[in-house]
Amino acid sequence: MDIMSLIVQLIAGAVGGNIGGALLKQYSLGTVGNSIAGIVGGGIGGWILNAMMGGGAAAASSGMGSILGQSRAAGSAGSSS
């Protein structure tokens, strides 16, 4: 996993965490709490996804499609944390 993938996953996780907090107000931790929970969820979710797909599969797909896929996976993991 390279640094750009990690940054995309962390940002998408933070966004996903805040969206999840906005949708489920009774579970909201506030902006900072939702961001931290999303960053953790996005980072761990991205790590698990990379482990499941294998490093070769992640390296083979590069460019905008890879970034969108990583952000979608991390955002969903961040919003569910």
Backbone atoms as SQL, in Angstrom:
CREATE TABLE atoms (id INTEGER PRIMARY KEY, chain TEXT, resi INTEGER, resn TEXT, atom TEXT, x REAL, y REAL, z REAL);
INSERT INTO atoms VALUES
  (1, 'A', 1, 'MET', 'N', 0.861, -1.175, 0.000),
  (2, 'A', 1, 'MET', 'CA', 0.000, 0.000, 0.000),
  (3, 'A', 1, 'MET', 'C', 0.907, 1.238, 0.000),
  (4, 'A', 2, 'ASP', 'N', 0.657, 2.141, -0.905),
  (5, 'A', 2, 'ASP', 'CA', 1.466, 3.343, -0.960),
  (6, 'A', 2, 'ASP', 'C', 0.808, 4.468, -0.149),
  (7, 'A', 3, 'ILE', 'N', 1.515, 5.558, 0.010),
  (8, 'A', 3, 'ILE', 'CA', 1.052, 6.661, 0.859),
  (9, 'A', 3, 'ILE', 'C', -0.188, 7.347, 0.279),
  (10, 'A', 4, 'MET', 'N', -0.287, 7.419, -1.052),
  (11, 'A', 4, 'MET', 'CA', -1.448, 8.056, -1.664),
  (12, 'A', 4, 'MET', 'C', -2.721, 7.253, -1.372),
  (13, 'A', 5, 'SER', 'N', -2.627, 5.937, -1.432),
  (14, 'A', 5, 'SER', 'CA', -3.775, 5.088, -1.101),
  (15, 'A', 5, 'SER', 'C', -4.196, 5.286, 0.339),
  (16, 'A', 6, 'LEU', 'N', -3.228, 5.368, 1.228),
  (17, 'A', 6, 'LEU', 'CA', -3.526, 5.569, 2.647),
  (18, 'A', 6, 'LEU', 'C', -4.208, 6.906, 2.885),
  (19, 'A', 7, 'ILE', 'N', -3.738, 7.949, 2.246),
  (20, 'A', 7, 'ILE', 'CA', -4.337, 9.280, 2.409),
  (21, 'A', 7, 'ILE', 'C', -5.772, 9.285, 1.883),
  (22, 'A', 8, 'VAL', 'N', -5.991, 8.674, 0.728),
  (23, 'A', 8, 'VAL', 'CA', -7.345, 8.603, 0.168),
  (24, 'A', 8, 'VAL', 'C', -8.265, 7.848, 1.110),
  (25, 'A', 9, 'GLN', 'N', -7.794, 6.741, 1.664),
  (26, 'A', 9, 'GLN', 'CA', -8.613, 5.945, 2.566),
  (27, 'A', 9, 'GLN', 'C', -8.949, 6.708, 3.845),
  (28, 'A', 10, 'LEU', 'N', -8.000, 7.437, 4.386),
  (29, 'A', 10, 'LEU', 'CA', -8.246, 8.177, 5.623),
  (30, 'A', 10, 'LEU', 'C', -9.216, 9.334, 5.402),
  (31, 'A', 11, 'ILE', 'N', -9.051, 10.049, 4.299),
  (32, 'A', 11, 'ILE', 'CA', -9.963, 11.169, 4.002),
  (33, 'A', 11, 'ILE', 'C', -11.365, 10.648, 3.719),
  (34, 'A', 12, 'ALA', 'N', -11.457, 9.600, 2.914),
  (35, 'A', 12, 'ALA', 'CA', -12.780, 9.037, 2.611),
  (36, 'A', 12, 'ALA', 'C', -13.429, 8.470, 3.865),
  (37, 'A', 13, 'GLY', 'N', -12.635, 7.892, 4.748),
  (38, 'A', 13, 'GLY', 'CA', -13.170, 7.389, 6.008),
  (39, 'A', 13, 'GLY', 'C', -13.722, 8.504, 6.871),
  (40, 'A', 14, 'ALA', 'N', -13.001, 9.637, 6.937),
  (41, 'A', 14, 'ALA', 'CA', -13.482, 10.782, 7.717),
  (42, 'A', 14, 'ALA', 'C', -14.780, 11.329, 7.145),
  (43, 'A', 15, 'VAL', 'N', -14.860, 11.434, 5.840),
  (44, 'A', 15, 'VAL', 'CA', -16.093, 11.904, 5.196),
  (45, 'A', 15, 'VAL', 'C', -17.226, 10.921, 5.465),
  (46, 'A', 16, 'GLY', 'N', -16.945, 9.628, 5.318),
  (47, 'A', 16, 'GLY', 'CA', -17.956, 8.607, 5.585),
  (48, 'A', 16, 'GLY', 'C', -18.420, 8.623, 7.027),
  (49, 'A', 17, 'GLY', 'N', -17.497, 8.849, 7.960),
  (50, 'A', 17, 'GLY', 'CA', -17.869, 8.934, 9.366),
  (51, 'A', 17, 'GLY', 'C', -18.792, 10.097, 9.653),
  (52, 'A', 18, 'ASN', 'N', -18.549, 11.231, 9.032),
  (53, 'A', 18, 'ASN', 'CA', -19.413, 12.385, 9.229),
  (54, 'A', 18, 'ASN', 'C', -20.768, 12.212, 8.556),
  (55, 'A', 19, 'ILE', 'N', -20.798, 11.567, 7.413),
  (56, 'A', 19, 'ILE', 'CA', -22.080, 11.276, 6.766),
  (57, 'A', 19, 'ILE', 'C', -22.892, 10.308, 7.625),
  (58, 'A', 20, 'GLY', 'N', -22.225, 9.284, 8.152),
  (59, 'A', 20, 'GLY', 'CA', -22.904, 8.342, 9.031),
  (60, 'A', 20, 'GLY', 'C', -23.439, 9.016, 10.281),
  (61, 'A', 21, 'GLY', 'N', -22.666, 9.941, 10.851),
  (62, 'A', 21, 'GLY', 'CA', -23.127, 10.678, 12.027),
  (63, 'A', 21, 'GLY', 'C', -24.293, 11.595, 11.720),
  (64, 'A', 22, 'ALA', 'N', -24.313, 12.156, 10.522),
  (65, 'A', 22, 'ALA', 'CA', -25.427, 13.026, 10.137),
  (66, 'A', 22, 'ALA', 'C', -26.704, 12.220, 9.887),
  (67, 'A', 23, 'LEU', 'N', -26.552, 11.021, 9.343),
  (68, 'A', 23, 'LEU', 'CA', -27.718, 10.190, 9.066),
  (69, 'A', 23, 'LEU', 'C', -28.286, 9.549, 10.331),
  (70, 'A', 24, 'LEU', 'N', -27.413, 9.189, 11.258),
  (71, 'A', 24, 'LEU', 'CA', -27.831, 8.540, 12.500),
  (72, 'A', 24, 'LEU', 'C', -27.507, 9.461, 13.678),
  (73, 'A', 25, 'LYS', 'N', -28.287, 10.495, 13.837),
  (74, 'A', 25, 'LYS', 'CA', -27.998, 11.530, 14.818),
  (75, 'A', 25, 'LYS', 'C', -27.907, 11.004, 16.250),
  (76, 'A', 26, 'GLN', 'N', -28.661, 9.948, 16.593),
  (77, 'A', 26, 'GLN', 'CA', -28.612, 9.428, 17.948),
  (78, 'A', 26, 'GLN', 'C', -27.263, 8.775, 18.264),
  (79, 'A', 27, 'TYR', 'N', -26.489, 8.414, 17.243),
  (80, 'A', 27, 'TYR', 'CA', -25.167, 7.808, 17.425),
  (81, 'A', 27, 'TYR', 'C', -24.024, 8.758, 17.078),
  (82, 'A', 28, 'SER', 'N', -24.336, 9.999, 16.782),
  (83, 'A', 28, 'SER', 'CA', -23.319, 10.958, 16.388),
  (84, 'A', 28, 'SER', 'C', -22.383, 11.263, 17.548),
  (85, 'A', 29, 'LEU', 'N', -21.120, 11.368, 17.262),
  (86, 'A', 29, 'LEU', 'CA', -20.095, 11.703, 18.246),
  (87, 'A', 29, 'LEU', 'C', -19.629, 13.147, 18.106),
  (88, 'A', 30, 'GLY', 'N', -20.308, 13.921, 17.288),
  (89, 'A', 30, 'GLY', 'CA', -19.844, 15.265, 16.965),
  (90, 'A', 30, 'GLY', 'C', -18.900, 15.198, 15.776),
  (91, 'A', 31, 'THR', 'N', -18.566, 16.343, 15.249),
  (92, 'A', 31, 'THR', 'CA', -17.732, 16.378, 14.045),
  (93, 'A', 31, 'THR', 'C', -16.360, 15.737, 14.265),
  (94, 'A', 32, 'VAL', 'N', -15.718, 16.090, 15.360),
  (95, 'A', 32, 'VAL', 'CA', -14.373, 15.550, 15.608),
  (96, 'A', 32, 'VAL', 'C', -14.448, 14.055, 15.895),
  (97, 'A', 33, 'GLY', 'N', -15.392, 13.642, 16.714),
  (98, 'A', 33, 'GLY', 'CA', -15.532, 12.219, 17.032),
  (99, 'A', 33, 'GLY', 'C', -15.888, 11.387, 15.821),
  (100, 'A', 34, 'ASN', 'N', -16.816, 11.896, 15.003),
  (101, 'A', 34, 'ASN', 'CA', -17.186, 11.177, 13.776),
  (102, 'A', 34, 'ASN', 'C', -16.002, 11.083, 12.822),
  (103, 'A', 35, 'SER', 'N', -15.213, 12.153, 12.742),
  (104, 'A', 35, 'SER', 'CA', -14.037, 12.137, 11.863),
  (105, 'A', 35, 'SER', 'C', -13.012, 11.116, 12.332),
  (106, 'A', 36, 'ILE', 'N', -12.753, 11.093, 13.644),
  (107, 'A', 36, 'ILE', 'CA', -11.775, 10.137, 14.180),
  (108, 'A', 36, 'ILE', 'C', -12.252, 8.708, 13.980),
  (109, 'A', 37, 'ALA', 'N', -13.530, 8.446, 14.287),
  (110, 'A', 37, 'ALA', 'CA', -14.073, 7.097, 14.091),
  (111, 'A', 37, 'ALA', 'C', -14.018, 6.705, 12.615),
  (112, 'A', 38, 'GLY', 'N', -14.319, 7.653, 11.722),
  (113, 'A', 38, 'GLY', 'CA', -14.263, 7.378, 10.289),
  (114, 'A', 38, 'GLY', 'C', -12.856, 7.133, 9.793),
  (115, 'A', 39, 'ILE', 'N', -11.893, 7.895, 10.313),
  (116, 'A', 39, 'ILE', 'CA', -10.492, 7.700, 9.917),
  (117, 'A', 39, 'ILE', 'C', -10.022, 6.312, 10.336),
  (118, 'A', 40, 'VAL', 'N', -10.349, 5.921, 11.564),
  (119, 'A', 40, 'VAL', 'CA', -9.958, 4.595, 12.034),
  (120, 'A', 40, 'VAL', 'C', -10.651, 3.518, 11.198),
  (121, 'A', 41, 'GLY', 'N', -11.962, 3.672, 11.003),
  (122, 'A', 41, 'GLY', 'CA', -12.696, 2.686, 10.203),
  (123, 'A', 41, 'GLY', 'C', -12.221, 2.631, 8.761),
  (124, 'A', 42, 'GLY', 'N', -11.949, 3.793, 8.179),
  (125, 'A', 42, 'GLY', 'CA', -11.462, 3.828, 6.800),
  (126, 'A', 42, 'GLY', 'C', -10.085, 3.217, 6.655),
  (127, 'A', 43, 'GLY', 'N', -9.208, 3.487, 7.611),
  (128, 'A', 43, 'GLY', 'CA', -7.864, 2.914, 7.567),
  (129, 'A', 43, 'GLY', 'C', -7.879, 1.408, 7.728),
  (130, 'A', 44, 'ILE', 'N', -8.657, 0.935, 8.709),
  (131, 'A', 44, 'ILE', 'CA', -8.737, -0.508, 8.935),
  (132, 'A', 44, 'ILE', 'C', -9.476, -1.192, 7.790),
  (133, 'A', 45, 'GLY', 'N', -10.567, -0.589, 7.332),
  (134, 'A', 45, 'GLY', 'CA', -11.306, -1.167, 6.204),
  (135, 'A', 45, 'GLY', 'C', -10.460, -1.240, 4.947),
  (136, 'A', 46, 'GLY', 'N', -9.685, -0.208, 4.681),
  (137, 'A', 46, 'GLY', 'CA', -8.798, -0.221, 3.523),
  (138, 'A', 46, 'GLY', 'C', -7.703, -1.261, 3.651),
  (139, 'A', 47, 'TRP', 'N', -7.191, -1.434, 4.864),
  (140, 'A', 47, 'TRP', 'CA', -6.155, -2.435, 5.102),
  (141, 'A', 47, 'TRP', 'C', -6.714, -3.833, 4.883),
  (142, 'A', 48, 'ILE', 'N', -7.932, -4.083, 5.403),
  (143, 'A', 48, 'ILE', 'CA', -8.559, -5.390, 5.223),
  (144, 'A', 48, 'ILE', 'C', -8.848, -5.652, 3.749),
  (145, 'A', 49, 'LEU', 'N', -9.365, -4.648, 3.059),
  (146, 'A', 49, 'LEU', 'CA', -9.658, -4.805, 1.635),
  (147, 'A', 49, 'LEU', 'C', -8.388, -5.113, 0.849),
  (148, 'A', 50, 'ASN', 'N', -7.311, -4.416, 1.161),
  (149, 'A', 50, 'ASN', 'CA', -6.043, -4.655, 0.484),
  (150, 'A', 50, 'ASN', 'C', -5.537, -6.066, 0.774),
  (151, 'A', 51, 'ALA', 'N', -5.712, -6.534, 2.009),
  (152, 'A', 51, 'ALA', 'CA', -5.269, -7.884, 2.364),
  (153, 'A', 51, 'ALA', 'C', -6.106, -8.937, 1.641),
  (154, 'A', 52, 'MET', 'N', -7.404, -8.681, 1.510),
  (155, 'A', 52, 'MET', 'CA', -8.274, -9.645, 0.836),
  (156, 'A', 52, 'MET', 'C', -7.999, -9.702, -0.663),
  (157, 'A', 53, 'MET', 'N', -7.763, -8.544, -1.274),
  (158, 'A', 53, 'MET', 'CA', -7.510, -8.492, -2.714),
  (159, 'A', 53, 'MET', 'C', -6.086, -8.887, -3.040),
  (160, 'A', 54, 'GLY', 'N', -5.191, -8.754, -2.104),
  (161, 'A', 54, 'GLY', 'CA', -3.790, -9.036, -2.355),
  (162, 'A', 54, 'GLY', 'C', -3.097, -7.808, -2.880),
  (163, 'A', 55, 'GLY', 'N', -1.843, -7.651, -2.552),
  (164, 'A', 55, 'GLY', 'CA', -1.091, -6.475, -2.974),
  (165, 'A', 55, 'GLY', 'C', -0.975, -6.353, -4.477),
  (166, 'A', 56, 'GLY', 'N', -0.901, -7.489, -5.180),
  (167, 'A', 56, 'GLY', 'CA', -0.769, -7.455, -6.630),
  (168, 'A', 56, 'GLY', 'C', -1.999, -6.903, -7.312),
  (169, 'A', 57, 'ALA', 'N', -3.168, -7.222, -6.788),
  (170, 'A', 57, 'ALA', 'CA', -4.407, -6.736, -7.398),
  (171, 'A', 57, 'ALA', 'C', -4.538, -5.240, -7.201),
  (172, 'A', 58, 'ALA', 'N', -4.136, -4.762, -6.034),
  (173, 'A', 58, 'ALA', 'CA', -4.221, -3.323, -5.779),
  (174, 'A', 58, 'ALA', 'C', -3.199, -2.568, -6.621),
  (175, 'A', 59, 'ALA', 'N', -2.017, -3.154, -6.808),
  (176, 'A', 59, 'ALA', 'CA', -0.994, -2.480, -7.600),
  (177, 'A', 59, 'ALA', 'C', -1.328, -2.500, -9.083),
  (178, 'A', 60, 'ALA', 'N', -2.051, -3.529, -9.517),
  (179, 'A', 60, 'ALA', 'CA', -2.375, -3.643, -10.932),
  (180, 'A', 60, 'ALA', 'C', -3.372, -2.588, -11.377),
  (181, 'A', 61, 'SER', 'N', -4.263, -2.211, -10.482),
  (182, 'A', 61, 'SER', 'CA', -5.243, -1.194, -10.843),
  (183, 'A', 61, 'SER', 'C', -4.739, 0.152, -10.364),
  (184, 'A', 62, 'SER', 'N', -4.433, 1.022, -11.300),
  (185, 'A', 62, 'SER', 'CA', -3.911, 2.326, -10.931),
  (186, 'A', 62, 'SER', 'C', -4.749, 3.397, -11.594),
  (187, 'A', 63, 'GLY', 'N', -4.543, 4.622, -11.171),
  (188, 'A', 63, 'GLY', 'CA', -5.250, 5.731, -11.772),
  (189, 'A', 63, 'GLY', 'C', -6.523, 6.079, -11.038),
  (190, 'A', 64, 'MET', 'N', -7.417, 6.783, -11.741),
  (191, 'A', 64, 'MET', 'CA', -8.633, 7.308, -11.131),
  (192, 'A', 64, 'MET', 'C', -9.578, 6.197, -10.683),
  (193, 'A', 65, 'GLY', 'N', -9.654, 5.118, -11.412),
  (194, 'A', 65, 'GLY', 'CA', -10.520, 4.007, -11.020),
  (195, 'A', 65, 'GLY', 'C', -10.110, 3.412, -9.688),
  (196, 'A', 66, 'SER', 'N', -8.813, 3.293, -9.469),
  (197, 'A', 66, 'SER', 'CA', -8.304, 2.768, -8.212),
  (198, 'A', 66, 'SER', 'C', -8.618, 3.719, -7.060),
  (199, 'A', 67, 'ILE', 'N', -8.437, 4.996, -7.276),
  (200, 'A', 67, 'ILE', 'CA', -8.718, 5.990, -6.234),
  (201, 'A', 67, 'ILE', 'C', -10.195, 5.993, -5.883),
  (202, 'A', 68, 'LEU', 'N', -11.061, 5.914, -6.883),
  (203, 'A', 68, 'LEU', 'CA', -12.498, 5.882, -6.612),
  (204, 'A', 68, 'LEU', 'C', -12.894, 4.620, -5.862),
  (205, 'A', 69, 'GLY', 'N', -12.316, 3.510, -6.228),
  (206, 'A', 69, 'GLY', 'CA', -12.614, 2.256, -5.535),
  (207, 'A', 69, 'GLY', 'C', -12.163, 2.289, -4.092),
  (208, 'A', 70, 'GLN', 'N', -10.971, 2.825, -3.849),
  (209, 'A', 70, 'GLN', 'CA', -10.460, 2.930, -2.488),
  (210, 'A', 70, 'GLN', 'C', -11.302, 3.878, -1.659),
  (211, 'A', 71, 'SER', 'N', -11.688, 4.999, -2.235),
  (212, 'A', 71, 'SER', 'CA', -12.479, 5.962, -1.477),
  (213, 'A', 71, 'SER', 'C', -13.864, 5.407, -1.179),
  (214, 'A', 72, 'ARG', 'N', -14.439, 4.664, -2.103),
  (215, 'A', 72, 'ARG', 'CA', -15.761, 4.061, -1.865),
  (216, 'A', 72, 'ARG', 'C', -15.670, 3.048, -0.733),
  (217, 'A', 73, 'ALA', 'N', -14.672, 2.199, -0.758),
  (218, 'A', 73, 'ALA', 'CA', -14.513, 1.176, 0.282),
  (219, 'A', 73, 'ALA', 'C', -14.218, 1.810, 1.644),
  (220, 'A', 74, 'ALA', 'N', -13.324, 2.782, 1.667),
  (221, 'A', 74, 'ALA', 'CA', -12.971, 3.424, 2.936),
  (222, 'A', 74, 'ALA', 'C', -14.123, 4.259, 3.468),
  (223, 'A', 75, 'GLY', 'N', -14.852, 4.922, 2.584),
  (224, 'A', 75, 'GLY', 'CA', -15.994, 5.713, 3.017),
  (225, 'A', 75, 'GLY', 'C', -17.075, 4.856, 3.635),
  (226, 'A', 76, 'SER', 'N', -17.322, 3.708, 3.037),
  (227, 'A', 76, 'SER', 'CA', -18.338, 2.832, 3.608),
  (228, 'A', 76, 'SER', 'C', -17.862, 2.231, 4.915),
  (229, 'A', 77, 'ALA', 'N', -16.579, 1.901, 5.011),
  (230, 'A', 77, 'ALA', 'CA', -16.052, 1.395, 6.276),
  (231, 'A', 77, 'ALA', 'C', -16.060, 2.474, 7.345),
  (232, 'A', 78, 'GLY', 'N', -15.778, 3.702, 6.952),
  (233, 'A', 78, 'GLY', 'CA', -15.797, 4.809, 7.907),
  (234, 'A', 78, 'GLY', 'C', -17.179, 5.129, 8.400),
  (235, 'A', 79, 'SER', 'N', -18.165, 5.017, 7.548),
  (236, 'A', 79, 'SER', 'CA', -19.526, 5.344, 7.959),
  (237, 'A', 79, 'SER', 'C', -20.125, 4.245, 8.815),
  (238, 'A', 80, 'SER', 'N', -19.619, 3.035, 8.721),
  (239, 'A', 80, 'SER', 'CA', -20.168, 1.950, 9.527),
  (240, 'A', 80, 'SER', 'C', -19.459, 1.813, 10.861),
  (241, 'A', 81, 'SER', 'N', -18.390, 2.583, 11.082),
  (242, 'A', 81, 'SER', 'CA', -17.690, 2.465, 12.357),
  (243, 'A', 81, 'SER', 'C', -18.321, 3.303, 13.424);
